Amino acid sequence: MAQKFGNGRWVHEGFLDNRVEGTVVGRVVFAVIGPIDFCLRGNFKPDIAGEVIGFRNGRFEDDDMAGQVIGDMANPQIGAVHLISLDPHPNLEPHPYVEWFTLRKDHYRFELSSGDAWVLSEEERKAIDGESRRIRAALADHTSDRPGSDDGADWI
């Protein structure tokens, strides 16, 4: 399955942490289904590599349709980073872009508006340190299988 989250409107807020080389952990809160933990192999793109990003979607909609479309999303999301960046394409205005593949070969992505994401300050990092450590300790051993990058699915 491939899913683009309705232009990102079903993504409420969250954080993603790439301070450990080769691993991205975090939590994303989605419409209807709530918080989902993430543990992905890979790194952010060079514009934010090694950083922690936070995001809050200014266009968030807690739409019942989200339950029908993403209600069966696995929790936690375990897989591999495809692309995570605040400036994903040189010919487009910089904006948050998050794309990943799960071990089940599900393919997801969301884009947010410019300004809806930021690199966390030292104080903000300290506030999520415990959650990052908990997620990494609980899930890091589960990322050893390689998800497929060619799932043959079309975007919904």
C-alpha positions in Angstrom: 0.0 0.0 0.0 1.2 3.5 -0.7 -0.3 6.4 1.2 0.0 10.2 0.9 -1.7 11.6 3.9 -4.2 13.9 2.2 -1.6 16.6 1.6 -0.5 16.1 5.2 -3.7 17.3 6.8 -4.0 14.2 8.9 -0.6 14.7 10.5 -1.1 16.7 13.7 2.3 17.0 15.4 5.4 15.1 16.4 9.2 14.8 16.5 11.8 12.8 14.7 15.3 12.3 16.1 18.4 11.5 14.0 21.1 12.0 16.7 22.2 8.4 16.5 23.8 7.7 13.1 21.8 5.3 10.9 18.6 5.6 13.0 15.6 7.9 13.1 13.2 7.5 16.0 10.2 9.6 17.0 6.5 9.9 17.5 3.9 11.3 15.1 0.3 12.1 16.1 -2.2 11.3 13.4 -5.9 12.2 13.0 -8.3 9.6 14.5 -5.5 7.0 15.4 -3.4 9.2 17.7 0.3 8.8 18.5 2.5 6.3 16.5 6.1 5.5 17.5 8.7 5.4 14.7 12.0 3.5 14.4 13.5 3.8 10.9 16.9 2.8 9.6 18.7 5.6 7.8 19.3 9.3 8.2 17.9 12.7 7.5 19.1 14.4 4.4 22.2 16.7 4.8 20.2 19.8 5.6 19.2 18.4 9.0 21.4 15.3 9.4 22.1 14.5 13.0 19.4 16.8 14.3 16.0 16.5 16.0 13.0 18.1 14.2 9.7 19.0 15.7 6.5 19.7 13.7 3.0 21.0 14.3 0.7 21.1 11.3 -1.1 24.4 10.8 -3.5 22.6 8.3 -4.4 19.7 10.6 -7.9 18.2 10.2 -9.1 15.6 12.6 -11.3 14.1 9.9 -13.2 10.8 10.3 -12.1 9.9 6.8 -8.6 9.4 8.2 -9.8 6.4 10.1 -11.0 4.8 6.9 -7.8 5.5 5.1 -5.0 5.1 7.7 -6.9 3.3 10.5 -5.0 0.1 10.0 -1.6 1.8 10.1 0.8 -0.3 12.2 2.0 1.0 15.6 4.9 1.2 15.8 6.1 2.1 12.3 9.4 0.1 11.7 11.3 0.3 8.5 13.6 2.6 6.5 13.9 6.3 5.8 13.4 7.1 2.1 13.7 10.9 2.5 13.4 13.2 5.5 14.3 16.9 4.9 13.2 20.5 5.5 14.4 21.3 2.0 13.8 18.3 -0.2 14.1 19.7 -3.7 16.3 22.5 -5.0 13.5 23.8 -7.4 10.8 24.0 -4.7 10.3 26.2 -1.7 11.8 24.6 1.4 9.1 22.6 3.3 9.0 19.6 5.7 9.0 16.3 3.8 8.9 12.8 5.4 8.8 9.6 3.4 9.5 6.0 4.6 8.9 2.3 3.8 7.8 -0.2 6.5 9.0 -3.7 6.9 5.6 -4.8 5.6 6.5 -2.9 2.4 3.9 -0.1 3.1 5.1 3.2 1.6 4.1 6.4 3.4 4.8 10.1 3.0 3.6 13.5 4.2 4.5 17.0 3.4 3.8 20.0 5.6 3.8 23.8 4.9 7.0 25.8 5.2 7.3 26.9 8.8 5.4 23.9 10.3 8.7 22.1 11.2 11.9 23.3 12.9 15.2 22.0 14.3 14.7 21.6 18.1 16.6 23.8 20.5 18.7 22.3 23.2 15.9 22.9 25.7 13.3 21.2 23.4 15.7 18.3 22.8 15.9 17.7 26.6 12.2 17.5 26.8 12.0 14.6 24.3 15.2 12.8 25.3 13.5 10.2 27.5 11.0 9.4 24.7 13.7 9.1 22.1 15.7 6.7 24.4 12.7 4.6 25.2 11.7 4.2 21.5 15.2 3.4 20.4 15.7 0.8 23.2 12.3 -0.8 22.5 12.5 -0.9 18.7 16.0 -0.7 17.4 16.5 -4.4 17.2 13.4 -4.7 14.9 14.8 -2.8 12.0 17.2 -5.5 10.7 14.9 -6.7 7.9 15.1 -4.6 4.8 11.9 -3.2 3.5 11.3 -3.2 -0.3 11.5 0.1 -2.0 9.5 -1.0 -5.0 6.1 -1.9 -3.7 4.4 -1.5 -7.1 1.6 0.6 -5.6 0.2 3.8 -6.8 -0.3 6.9 -4.6 -3.8 7.2 -3.2 
